[in-house]
Amino acid sequence: MTIPIVLVVIGIVLYLVTVGLMRHYINRFAPGLLKLDALLPRPAKGQEYLWEKTAGTGIVSRWVSVVGLLAIPVLPIGIIWLLIALVRRVF
């Protein structure tokens, strides 16, 4: 029961670290962009936020993206494993 809980926590931490690092790198290499983006109205359907336009420009390091990609499978696997463990405990 502890392994699935640890996986869920690791998945959440990886996700939060990725978001924090992305914000840090965008603020470092494109100062004011996130503040400006927050002041502007929501983009129309099919349009992008300003910070999304930084994708592929090298502002955010690749290893930050890898950390974020690691969170994608870890979190659902932990949740599913936890649900299975809970169901087994009840029945």
FENVENDA-V781714 format. One record per run of one state. SS is the DSSP state (@ for helix, = for strand, . for the rest). FROM is the first residue (numbers start at 0). TO is the last residue. If there is no record, write none. Layout:
ss=SS from=FROM to=TO
ss=SS from=FROM to=TO
This chain:
ss=. from=0 to=0
ss=@ from=1 to=28
ss=. from=29 to=31
ss=@ from=32 to=38
ss=. from=39 to=49
ss=@ from=50 to=53
ss=. from=54 to=60
ss=@ from=61 to=89
ss=. from=90 to=90
